[in-house]
């Protein structure tokens, strides 16, 4: 008699994801592993996201594949990914659980079955992301990113832990720092499968992402400091770097008036640090260098703008604040 397989639960927070959610659902449905439970938690979508999910649920639900939709407003006033994941975790029935976003998709049909086969008796295994490229902007951004992924957890490992609902940026990292301590939790038990991931397609998406990161970074720094000094130093360095780069054009204008020679030195230093990144990414053409200049200034400006707004804007951790 064939052994009954364990239920795998996939928890996805959504907010106005009409462009990506159906592709994600269909890619999950194409997985050769069963049974699978998809828990979607909506943070207040105003586009067609809910209708798309309901239609997919009517079309795809069966004994071995189910889509369950929850709305954050039914559980309180918070609308934030961390809270959505907690709602999903409170309502899951799976022996194995993973948290993921709708801008990802399964690029082959055996990713989940591979992870289940390879996890063995362990309590978790990581699955790396593989970039999915639709635009030139997305291609360049993907080349600047460190490899990361998701973690497939055995339920008993995380049954007594929840995401910090006050966090925006870094809520998943903070969750894993509390769970595992100060270790490199992505990749030290890697699965041979991968999951496709999109990066920002447009300048508008990139702008919103950086504003959200900036708006919520201070909360993350406060939360992570007691758990990982290394992570704290890394992130505080990132904050100061972006702050200085955001102010760089103003420094240049002021120093051109006061001391043109010093302005030239600042330009040389800025050019040099961009060149270091250029060489780090092993890029080799002028267009890529120009992109890095623009990318650094663009990210820094909107990150800093978000960080400043975070000091006075209430409920600033929400995705749609």
Order of alpha helices (4+ residues) and beta strands (2+ residues): beta-alpha-beta-alpha-beta-alpha-beta-beta-alpha-beta-alpha-beta-alpha-alpha-beta-alpha-alpha-alpha-alpha
